[in-house]
Amino acid sequence: MARVVGVLGRWARSRLPERRTFKNDLIAGIPGAISSVPDGMASGVLAGVNPVHGLYASFAGPLFGGLQTSTKLMVITTTSAAALAAGSAVADVPEAARSGAIVLLTLIAGLIMVAAALLRLGRYTRFVSHSVMTGFLTGIAVTKFFDVVSNPSGIDWRALVTGVTALLVLVILARTRLALFGSLLALVVPSAVVIGFGWDSVARVSDVGTIPTGLPMPLLPDPGLFSFELLGGALAVAVIVLVQGAGVAESAPNRGGGRSDADVDFSAQGVGNVGAALFGGMPVGGSVGQTALNVSSGARGRWGAVWSGIWMLVILVVFAGVVGKVPMPTLAAVLVVAAVGSIRPREIGVILRTGPTSQIAIVTTFVATLLLPVAAAVGIGVALSLLLQLNREAMDLSVVELVPGDDGTLREQPAPKTLADGQVVVLDVYGSLFYAGARTLQARLPDPAGAVSPEVILRLRGRTTFGATFFSVVRDYTQRLEAAGGRLYLSGIDRAVSDDWDEDRLAGQGLALEVFPATDTIGESTRRAFDAAERRIVRVTARAEG
C-alpha cells in the first residue's frame, strides 16, 4: 500500500506546474482558449448538435487529458474528424435525444481508448498508413466543405452577408499579426454587425440550443440511449482519435528529447473524452492545429494545454450569454476555412508519386469516406492498411545467396533458381516471414528437383519468433530436399528458440533438419552448418561409391 501511495505521490508531483515554465504556459493558454470558442462551436455544428457540446469539450479535453499526456505540448480538444465521425453515428437519432447520444458516445469512445492503453495497443497505430489517414482526412474535409456550402443558414441575404463578412475576416487576418485571433474576430465583427443593424432574421447560436450560464456541473450520460450503431460510431471515433494523436506526437516532440509513449497518450485522450462526457461534451483528441498554436504561443510544458482548458472554462462562465448571440453563418465560415485548410495538395501530390500502393490507399479511403458512413470508411481504411502492410512485407522479401570467399568473408549474389548435384547453398532472407512473407519465401527458394544430394543452409539470424505458415513452408521444402537426397540446415537461430526446437518437436512438425543456434560471433553458426553440410556430402558420396 505504501508503495502505491508513493507512486501516486510521484505522479502527482510530476504533474504540478513548474516554476520555470509557469508564466510561459499561463500566457500560452490564452490564445488556445480564445481560438477554442469558434472551433468548439463549429465542431458542435459539424456534428449536428448544440454548439455547447463543443464548448464544454474544449475546456474538459485539455484540462483532464492535458495532465496525462506523455507528449507534453499535445492539446486534446475537439477535432473536425472526430466531430464528423460522431455526427455520422448520431445522425439517425431523434433530434430530442441527439445531445444525450453524442455525450454517451463520447464516454464509450473514452473508455475504449483507456482500454487500448491498458492493453498496450499503441504500437499498432503504425499499421494505419499515412496514405490511408491522408485519404480519410481529405475525404472528411471535402465532405465538410460541401455540407456547409450546400446547406447555408437560410437564403436570407443578411445571413449571406454575415457569413461572407466572417469569411473575409478569417482570410485577411490569416496573413497578418492578428492571425492568432482571426477566428475570434470572425465571430465578434459579424456579431456586432448583426446586433448593430438589428438583423433578427439571422440565426443565432442560442436558436440551436440554450447556452447554460454558470459553472458546468458533471452528470452521467443516459445509458438508455445505447445502441450498437452508437458503439460502432464510438469505435470509429476511437480509431480516428488514436491515429491522429500518434501524428500529433510526431509533430510536437518533447523538449529535451524525451520520448513520447503512445500508450500513455492513448490513456490521456481516453481520460479527456471521459472528462468531456461527464461535463456534457463531445469527442476530443490530439489536435494538430491547437497543438501547433500551443507551441507557437510559447508553451514550455503540459500546463500550456491545461491552462487553455482553464481559460476556456473562465470564458464559458463569464461570457456564456454573449456566446449565445453569435450568428450561425459565422460558424459556417469557420468550417469552410477549416475544410479548405485541411486539404493539402502538396502532401497529396507526394503520396500519389510514391507508387501504386500509396495511390491505392489514398484513393480508396478518400472514395470510401465520400460514399460511406464514417464508421464504415474507418473500418475499410484500417483493413486496407493491414492488407497493404502484409502485401508490402510479402513483396519486399528477398532471398540472396552467401558465397564464401577465399579470405573467409561472405559475398552476396542473387539466389539460384535451381540446385545442382552435391552443392552447398547458403541463403539469407530479408523481410518478414509471417503469413504472406513465408509464402513468398516458399516461391523464391531454389528448386531441388533434378538435383542429387543438394544441401541448403537458411540463415535466420535475429529472428525470435516463427509462425505456423513458416513451419509449413520449411516442412514442404525439407521433404523436397529429402526426396533429392539432400538436407536443410537452419543457422543463426536465436538460442531461446533453438532450445524449443528439440528432436521431438521437429519430428512432431514432420521436419528432418539440423538447427545451429546463433553465437556472439556473426557467421559462426553458418560456418558450422556449412562444415556439417560438406561432411554429409562426403559421407553420401562415399556410400554411393562403396
C-alpha positions as CSV (number, residue, x, y, z in Angstrom):
1,M,0.0,0.0,0.0
2,A,2.8,2.4,0.9
3,R,4.4,1.7,-2.4
4,V,1.2,2.5,-4.3
5,V,0.9,5.7,-2.4
6,G,4.5,6.6,-3.2
7,V,4.0,6.0,-6.9
8,L,0.8,8.1,-6.9
9,G,2.6,10.9,-5.0
10,R,5.5,11.0,-7.5
11,W,2.9,11.0,-10.4
12,A,1.1,13.9,-8.8
13,R,4.2,15.9,-8.2
14,S,5.3,15.4,-11.8
15,R,2.0,16.9,-12.9
16,L,2.3,20.1,-10.8
17,P,3.2,23.4,-12.6
18,E,6.9,24.0,-12.9
19,R,8.1,27.4,-11.6
20,R,10.4,27.9,-14.5
21,T,7.7,27.4,-17.1
22,F,4.7,28.6,-15.2
23,K,4.5,32.1,-16.8
24,N,5.0,30.8,-20.4
25,D,2.4,28.1,-20.0
26,L,-0.1,30.5,-18.3
27,I,0.2,33.0,-21.2
28,A,0.3,30.4,-23.9
29,G,-3.1,29.0,-22.8
30,I,-4.9,32.3,-23.5
31,P,-4.7,32.2,-27.4
32,G,-5.6,28.5,-27.2
33,A,-8.7,29.2,-25.2
34,I,-9.8,32.1,-27.4
35,S,-9.5,30.1,-30.6
36,S,-11.3,27.2,-28.9
37,V,-14.5,29.3,-28.8
38,P,-15.2,29.3,-32.5
39,D,-13.6,25.9,-33.1
40,G,-15.6,24.3,-30.4
41,M,-18.9,25.7,-31.5
42,A,-18.1,24.9,-35.1
43,S,-17.4,21.3,-34.1
44,G,-20.8,21.1,-32.5
45,V,-22.5,22.4,-35.6
46,L,-20.5,19.9,-37.7
47,A,-21.7,17.1,-35.6
48,G,-25.3,18.3,-35.8
49,V,-25.7,19.0,-32.1
50,N,-25.9,22.0,-29.9
51,P,-22.6,24.0,-30.1
52,V,-22.4,24.0,-26.3
53,H,-21.2,20.4,-26.5
54,G,-18.2,21.6,-28.5
55,L,-17.6,24.4,-26.0
56,Y,-17.7,22.0,-23.0
57,A,-15.4,19.6,-24.7
58,S,-13.0,22.4,-25.4
59,F,-12.4,23.0,-21.7
60,A,-12.7,19.4,-20.4
61,G,-10.4,17.8,-23.0
62,P,-7.4,20.0,-22.4
63,L,-8.0,20.1,-18.6
64,F,-8.4,16.4,-18.0
65,G,-6.3,15.0,-20.8
66,G,-3.5,17.5,-20.6
67,L,-2.5,16.3,-17.2
68,Q,-1.9,12.7,-18.5
69,T,-0.1,13.1,-21.8
70,S,3.5,11.9,-22.4
71,T,3.6,14.4,-25.4
72,K,3.7,17.4,-23.1
73,L,2.7,20.0,-25.7
74,M,-0.2,18.0,-27.1
75,V,-3.6,19.7,-26.8
76,I,-6.6,17.4,-26.5
77,T,-9.7,19.1,-27.8
78,T,-12.3,19.0,-30.5
79,T,-11.2,17.9,-34.0
80,S,-13.1,18.0,-37.3
81,A,-12.5,14.3,-38.0
82,A,-13.9,13.2,-34.6
83,A,-16.8,15.6,-34.9
84,L,-17.8,14.3,-38.3
85,A,-17.5,10.7,-37.2
86,A,-19.6,11.3,-34.1
87,G,-22.1,13.3,-36.1
88,S,-22.5,10.5,-38.6
89,A,-23.1,8.0,-35.8
90,V,-25.9,10.0,-34.2
91,A,-27.4,11.3,-37.4
92,D,-30.4,8.9,-37.3
93,V,-31.0,9.5,-33.6
94,P,-34.2,11.6,-33.0
95,E,-33.2,15.3,-32.6
96,A,-34.6,15.4,-29.0
97,A,-32.2,12.6,-27.9
98,R,-29.2,13.5,-30.1
99,S,-27.4,15.6,-27.5
100,G,-27.6,12.8,-24.9
101,A,-26.5,10.2,-27.6
102,I,-23.3,12.1,-28.5
103,V,-22.4,12.5,-24.9
104,L,-22.8,8.8,-24.3
105,L,-20.8,8.1,-27.5
106,T,-18.0,10.3,-26.1
107,L,-17.9,8.3,-22.9
108,I,-17.8,5.0,-24.7
109,A,-15.1,6.2,-27.0
110,G,-13.1,7.4,-24.0
111,L,-13.4,4.0,-22.3
112,I,-12.3,2.2,-25.5
113,M,-9.2,4.4,-25.6
114,V,-8.3,3.8,-21.9
115,A,-8.8,0.0,-22.6
116,A,-6.5,0.3,-25.6
117,A,-3.9,1.9,-23.4
118,L,-4.1,-0.8,-20.8
119,L,-3.8,-3.5,-23.5
120,R,-0.7,-1.6,-24.8
121,L,-2.1,-1.3,-28.3
122,G,-0.2,1.9,-29.1
123,R,2.3,0.2,-31.3
124,Y,-0.4,-0.9,-33.7
125,T,-1.2,2.7,-34.8
126,R,1.9,2.3,-37.1
127,F,-0.1,-0.2,-39.2
128,V,-2.6,2.5,-40.2
129,S,-0.6,4.0,-43.1
130,H,0.0,7.7,-43.7
131,S,-1.7,7.4,-47.1
132,V,-4.8,5.9,-45.6
133,M,-5.1,8.7,-43.0
134,T,-4.4,11.4,-45.6
135,G,-7.1,10.0,-47.8
136,F,-9.6,9.8,-44.9
137,L,-8.9,13.3,-43.6
138,T,-9.1,14.7,-47.2
139,G,-12.4,13.0,-47.7
140,I,-13.7,14.4,-44.4
141,A,-12.5,17.9,-45.4
142,V,-14.3,17.7,-48.8
143,T,-17.4,16.3,-47.2
144,K,-17.4,19.0,-44.6
145,F,-16.9,21.7,-47.2
146,F,-19.8,20.6,-49.4
147,D,-22.0,20.0,-46.4
148,V,-21.5,23.6,-45.4
149,V,-21.8,25.3,-48.8
150,S,-24.8,23.1,-49.8
151,N,-26.7,23.8,-46.6
152,P,-26.4,27.5,-46.0
153,S,-28.1,29.1,-43.0
154,G,-31.2,30.0,-44.9
155,I,-31.4,32.1,-48.1
156,D,-31.8,35.4,-46.3
157,W,-29.3,38.0,-47.8
158,R,-28.5,39.2,-44.3
159,A,-27.3,35.7,-43.4
160,L,-25.2,35.6,-46.6
161,V,-23.6,39.0,-45.8
162,T,-22.8,37.8,-42.2
163,G,-21.2,34.6,-43.4
164,V,-19.2,36.4,-46.2
165,T,-18.0,39.0,-43.7
166,A,-16.7,36.3,-41.3
167,L,-15.0,34.6,-44.2
168,L,-13.3,37.8,-45.3
169,V,-12.1,38.4,-41.7
170,L,-10.6,34.9,-41.5
171,V,-8.9,35.1,-44.9
172,I,-7.5,38.6,-44.5
173,L,-6.3,38.2,-40.9
174,A,-4.6,34.9,-41.6
175,R,-1.8,36.9,-43.4
176,T,-1.3,39.4,-40.5
177,R,0.0,39.5,-37.0
178,L,-3.6,39.1,-35.8
179,A,-3.8,35.6,-37.2
180,L,-3.9,34.1,-33.7
181,F,-7.1,36.0,-33.1
182,G,-8.6,35.6,-36.5
183,S,-11.3,33.1,-35.5
184,L,-12.4,35.2,-32.5
185,L,-12.6,38.4,-34.6
186,A,-14.5,36.4,-37.2
187,L,-17.2,35.9,-34.5
188,V,-17.0,39.4,-33.0
189,V,-17.2,41.6,-36.1
190,P,-20.2,39.9,-37.8
191,S,-21.9,39.6,-34.4
192,A,-21.5,43.4,-34.0
193,V,-22.9,43.9,-37.5
194,V,-25.9,41.7,-36.9
195,I,-26.7,43.3,-33.5
196,G,-26.0,46.8,-34.7
197,F,-28.3,46.6,-37.7
198,G,-31.0,44.6,-35.8
199,W,-30.9,41.6,-38.2
200,D,-33.2,39.4,-36.2
201,S,-33.7,37.1,-39.1
202,V,-30.1,35.8,-38.9
203,A,-30.0,32.6,-36.9
204,R,-28.0,32.7,-33.6
205,V,-26.3,30.0,-31.6
206,S,-29.0,30.3,-28.9
207,D,-31.6,29.4,-31.6
208,V,-29.9,26.0,-32.0
209,G,-29.8,25.3,-28.2
210,T,-29.6,27.1,-24.9
211,I,-26.1,28.1,-23.7
212,P,-26.3,27.5,-19.9
213,T,-24.8,30.1,-17.7
214,G,-22.6,29.5,-14.7
215,L,-20.2,26.7,-13.9
216,P,-20.9,23.4,-15.8
217,M,-21.6,20.5,-13.4
218,P,-20.7,16.9,-14.0
219,L,-23.5,14.5,-15.0
220,L,-23.5,10.9,-16.1
221,P,-24.9,10.2,-19.7
222,D,-28.2,8.3,-20.1
223,P,-27.3,4.6,-20.6
224,G,-30.7,4.0,-22.1
225,L,-29.6,5.7,-25.3
226,F,-27.1,2.9,-26.0
227,S,-27.3,1.2,-29.4
228,F,-24.9,-0.9,-31.5
229,E,-24.8,1.9,-34.1
230,L,-23.6,4.2,-31.3
231,L,-21.0,1.6,-30.3
232,G,-19.8,1.4,-33.9
233,G,-19.5,5.2,-34.0
234,A,-17.6,5.2,-30.8
235,L,-15.1,2.6,-32.2
236,A,-14.7,4.8,-35.3
237,V,-14.1,7.9,-33.2
238,A,-11.5,6.0,-31.1
239,V,-9.6,4.8,-34.1
240,I,-9.5,8.3,-35.7
241,V,-8.5,10.0,-32.4
242,L,-5.8,7.5,-31.6
243,V,-4.2,7.6,-35.0
244,Q,-4.4,11.4,-35.2
245,G,-2.9,11.6,-31.7
246,A,0.1,9.5,-32.8
247,G,0.6,12.0,-35.6
248,V,0.4,14.9,-33.2
249,A,3.1,13.2,-31.1
250,E,5.4,13.1,-34.1
251,S,4.7,16.8,-35.0
252,A,5.3,18.1,-31.5
253,P,8.3,16.2,-29.9
254,N,9.1,16.8,-26.3
255,R,11.6,19.5,-25.5
256,G,14.9,18.0,-24.3
257,G,14.4,14.8,-26.4
258,G,12.2,12.9,-24.0
259,R,10.3,10.2,-25.9
260,S,6.5,10.0,-26.1
261,D,4.7,6.9,-25.1
262,A,1.8,6.0,-27.4
263,D,0.0,4.1,-24.7
264,V,0.2,7.0,-22.3
265,D,-1.1,9.3,-24.9
266,F,-3.9,6.8,-25.6
267,S,-4.8,6.9,-21.9
268,A,-4.7,10.7,-21.9
269,Q,-7.0,11.0,-24.8
270,G,-9.3,8.5,-23.2
271,V,-9.4,10.4,-19.9
272,G,-10.0,13.6,-21.9
273,N,-13.1,12.0,-23.5
274,V,-14.4,10.6,-20.2
275,G,-14.0,14.1,-18.7
276,A,-15.7,15.7,-21.7
277,A,-18.6,13.3,-21.4
278,L,-19.1,13.9,-17.7
279,F,-19.5,17.6,-18.5
280,G,-21.7,17.2,-21.5
281,G,-19.0,17.5,-24.1
282,M,-18.4,15.7,-27.4
283,P,-15.4,13.6,-28.6
284,V,-11.9,15.1,-28.3
285,G,-8.5,14.1,-29.4
286,G,-5.0,15.3,-30.1
287,S,-5.5,18.4,-32.3
288,V,-2.8,19.2,-34.8
289,G,-3.9,22.9,-35.2
290,Q,-4.3,23.6,-31.4
291,T,-1.1,21.8,-30.6
292,A,0.7,24.0,-33.2
293,L,-0.9,27.1,-31.7
294,N,0.2,26.0,-28.2
295,V,3.8,25.6,-29.5
296,S,3.8,29.0,-31.3
297,S,2.3,30.7,-28.3
298,G,5.4,29.8,-26.2
299,A,4.2,26.9,-24.2
300,R,7.0,25.0,-22.5
301,G,5.2,22.1,-20.8
302,R,2.0,20.2,-20.4
303,W,0.4,23.1,-18.4
304,G,0.1,25.2,-21.6
305,A,-2.7,22.8,-22.7
306,V,-4.1,22.6,-19.2
307,W,-4.3,26.4,-18.9
308,S,-6.1,26.7,-22.2
309,G,-8.8,24.5,-20.7
310,I,-8.9,26.6,-17.5
311,W,-9.1,29.8,-19.5
312,M,-11.8,28.3,-21.7
313,L,-13.8,27.5,-18.5
314,V,-13.5,31.1,-17.4
315,I,-14.8,32.3,-20.8
316,L,-17.8,30.0,-20.5
317,V,-18.7,31.1,-17.0
318,V,-18.2,34.9,-17.7
319,F,-19.4,35.2,-21.4
320,A,-22.0,32.4,-21.8
321,G,-24.7,35.0,-22.6
322,V,-22.5,36.6,-25.3
323,V,-21.7,33.3,-26.9
324,G,-25.4,32.7,-27.5
325,K,-25.6,35.8,-29.6
326,V,-23.0,34.6,-32.2
327,P,-24.6,34.3,-35.7
328,M,-24.7,30.8,-37.1
329,P,-23.3,31.9,-40.5
330,T,-20.1,32.8,-38.9
331,L,-19.6,29.2,-37.7
332,A,-20.3,28.1,-41.3
333,A,-17.4,30.4,-42.4
334,V,-15.1,28.9,-39.8
335,L,-15.9,25.4,-41.0
336,V,-15.3,26.4,-44.7
337,V,-11.9,27.8,-43.9
338,A,-11.0,24.8,-41.7
339,A,-12.1,22.4,-44.5
340,V,-10.1,24.2,-47.2
341,G,-7.1,24.3,-44.8
342,S,-7.3,20.6,-44.2
343,I,-6.8,19.8,-47.9
344,R,-3.1,19.7,-48.5
345,P,-2.4,19.4,-52.3
346,R,1.4,19.2,-51.9
347,E,1.2,16.3,-49.4
348,I,-1.4,14.5,-51.5
349,G,0.9,15.0,-54.6
350,V,3.8,13.5,-52.8
351,I,1.8,10.4,-51.8
352,L,0.5,10.0,-55.3
353,R,4.0,10.0,-56.7
354,T,5.3,7.3,-54.3
355,G,3.9,4.3,-56.1
356,P,0.8,2.2,-56.7
357,T,0.5,1.0,-53.1
358,S,0.2,4.5,-51.8
359,Q,-2.1,5.5,-54.7
360,I,-4.5,2.7,-53.9
361,A,-4.5,3.5,-50.2
362,I,-5.3,7.2,-50.5
363,V,-7.8,6.9,-53.4
364,T,-9.7,4.0,-51.9
365,T,-10.0,5.6,-48.4
366,F,-10.9,9.0,-50.0
367,V,-13.8,7.5,-52.0
368,A,-15.0,5.4,-49.1
369,T,-15.2,8.5,-46.9
370,L,-17.2,10.3,-49.5
371,L,-19.7,7.5,-50.2
372,L,-20.0,5.5,-47.0
373,P,-20.7,6.2,-43.3
374,V,-17.6,7.4,-41.4
375,A,-17.5,4.2,-39.3
376,A,-17.5,2.0,-42.4
377,A,-14.9,4.2,-44.1
378,V,-12.6,3.9,-41.0
379,G,-13.1,0.2,-41.0
380,I,-12.1,0.0,-44.6
381,G,-9.1,2.2,-44.0
382,V,-7.8,0.1,-41.2
383,A,-8.4,-3.2,-43.1
384,L,-6.7,-1.7,-46.2
385,S,-3.7,-0.6,-44.1
386,L,-3.3,-4.1,-42.8
387,L,-3.7,-5.7,-46.2
388,L,-1.2,-3.3,-47.8
389,Q,1.2,-4.0,-44.9
390,L,1.0,-7.7,-45.5
391,N,1.4,-7.2,-49.2
392,R,4.4,-4.9,-48.8
393,E,6.0,-7.5,-46.4
394,A,5.5,-10.2,-49.0
395,M,6.7,-8.1,-51.9
396,D,9.7,-6.8,-50.1
397,L,11.0,-10.2,-49.1
398,S,14.2,-11.2,-50.9
399,V,16.4,-14.3,-50.8
400,V,20.1,-14.0,-51.6
401,E,23.0,-16.5,-51.7
402,L,26.0,-16.0,-49.5
403,V,29.2,-17.3,-51.2
404,P,32.3,-17.9,-49.1
405,G,35.4,-16.0,-50.3
406,D,39.0,-17.2,-50.2
407,D,39.6,-14.8,-47.4
408,G,36.8,-16.2,-45.2
409,T,34.3,-13.4,-46.0
410,L,30.8,-13.9,-47.4
411,R,29.7,-12.3,-50.6
412,E,26.0,-11.7,-51.6
413,Q,24.7,-12.7,-55.0
414,P,21.2,-13.5,-56.4
415,A,19.8,-16.8,-55.1
416,P,19.9,-19.6,-57.8
417,K,16.6,-20.7,-59.3
418,T,17.6,-24.4,-59.1
419,L,20.1,-26.5,-57.2
420,A,23.0,-28.6,-58.5
421,D,24.3,-32.0,-57.6
422,G,26.3,-32.1,-54.3
423,Q,26.0,-28.3,-54.0
424,V,26.0,-26.5,-50.6
425,V,24.0,-23.2,-50.9
426,V,23.9,-20.7,-48.1
427,L,20.8,-18.5,-48.3
428,D,20.0,-15.3,-46.3
429,V,16.5,-13.8,-46.1
430,Y,15.5,-10.1,-45.9
431,G,11.9,-9.3,-45.0
432,S,9.1,-10.7,-42.8
433,L,8.5,-14.4,-42.6
434,F,4.9,-14.2,-41.3
435,Y,1.8,-15.0,-43.3
436,A,2.3,-13.9,-46.9
437,G,6.0,-13.4,-46.4
438,A,6.5,-17.1,-45.6
439,R,4.6,-18.0,-48.8
440,T,6.8,-15.6,-50.8
441,L,9.9,-17.3,-49.3
442,Q,8.5,-20.7,-50.5
443,A,8.2,-19.3,-54.0
444,R,11.8,-18.0,-54.0
445,L,13.7,-20.9,-52.6
446,P,15.8,-22.7,-55.2
447,D,14.1,-25.7,-56.8
448,P,15.8,-29.1,-55.7
449,A,14.0,-31.1,-58.4
450,G,16.5,-33.0,-60.6
451,A,19.5,-32.4,-58.3
452,V,21.3,-35.1,-56.3
453,S,22.2,-34.5,-52.7
454,P,21.8,-30.7,-52.6
455,E,22.4,-29.1,-49.2
456,V,20.7,-25.8,-48.3
457,I,21.6,-23.6,-45.4
458,L,18.9,-21.0,-44.4
459,R,20.4,-18.2,-42.3
460,L,17.8,-16.7,-39.9
461,R,19.9,-14.6,-37.5
462,G,18.0,-12.1,-35.5
463,R,14.6,-13.7,-35.8
464,T,13.0,-14.7,-32.5
465,T,9.5,-16.0,-33.5
466,F,8.1,-18.1,-36.3
467,G,4.5,-18.7,-37.3
468,A,2.7,-21.8,-38.4
469,T,3.0,-20.8,-42.1
470,F,6.7,-20.7,-41.8
471,F,6.8,-24.2,-40.3
472,S,4.6,-25.4,-43.2
473,V,6.9,-23.9,-45.8
474,V,10.0,-25.4,-44.1
475,R,8.4,-28.8,-43.8
476,D,7.5,-28.8,-47.5
477,Y,11.0,-27.7,-48.6
478,T,12.6,-30.2,-46.3
479,Q,10.6,-33.0,-47.8
480,R,11.5,-31.9,-51.3
481,L,15.2,-31.8,-50.4
482,E,15.0,-35.3,-48.8
483,A,13.4,-36.6,-52.0
484,A,16.5,-35.4,-53.8
485,G,18.8,-36.9,-51.2
486,G,19.6,-33.5,-49.6
487,R,19.0,-31.8,-46.3
488,L,18.0,-28.4,-44.9
489,Y,20.0,-26.6,-42.2
490,L,18.9,-23.5,-40.2
491,S,21.6,-21.3,-38.9
492,G,21.7,-18.2,-36.7
493,I,18.5,-19.3,-34.8
494,D,18.0,-17.4,-31.5
495,R,19.2,-19.5,-28.6
496,A,15.8,-19.4,-26.8
497,V,14.1,-20.5,-30.0
498,S,16.6,-23.3,-30.8
499,D,16.1,-24.7,-27.3
500,D,12.5,-25.3,-28.1
501,W,13.3,-26.9,-31.4
502,D,14.3,-30.3,-30.0
503,E,14.1,-33.5,-31.9
504,D,10.7,-34.4,-30.6
505,R,9.1,-31.1,-31.7
506,L,10.8,-31.3,-35.1
507,A,9.5,-34.8,-35.5
508,G,6.0,-33.7,-34.5
509,Q,6.2,-31.0,-37.2
510,G,7.4,-33.5,-39.7
511,L,10.8,-31.8,-40.0
512,A,14.0,-33.5,-40.6
513,L,16.7,-30.8,-40.5
514,E,19.6,-29.6,-38.4
515,V,19.5,-26.4,-36.3
516,F,22.6,-24.3,-35.5
517,P,21.9,-21.7,-32.8
518,A,23.4,-18.2,-33.1
519,T,26.5,-17.2,-31.1
520,D,28.1,-13.9,-30.3
521,T,30.3,-14.2,-33.4
522,I,28.4,-13.3,-36.5
523,G,28.6,-16.0,-39.1
524,E,30.0,-18.7,-36.8
525,S,26.8,-20.8,-36.7
526,T,26.5,-20.5,-40.5
527,R,30.1,-21.7,-40.9
528,R,29.4,-24.7,-38.6
529,A,26.3,-25.5,-40.7
530,F,28.4,-25.2,-43.9
531,D,31.0,-27.7,-42.5
532,A,28.3,-30.1,-41.5
533,A,26.8,-30.0,-45.0
534,E,30.2,-30.6,-46.6
535,R,30.8,-33.6,-44.3
536,R,27.4,-35.1,-45.1
537,I,28.1,-34.7,-48.9
538,V,31.4,-36.6,-48.3
539,R,29.5,-39.4,-46.4
540,V,26.8,-39.7,-49.0
541,T,29.3,-39.8,-51.9
542,A,31.4,-42.4,-50.1
543,R,28.3,-44.6,-49.6
544,A,27.3,-44.2,-53.2
545,E,30.8,-45.2,-54.4
546,G,31.1,-48.1,-52.0
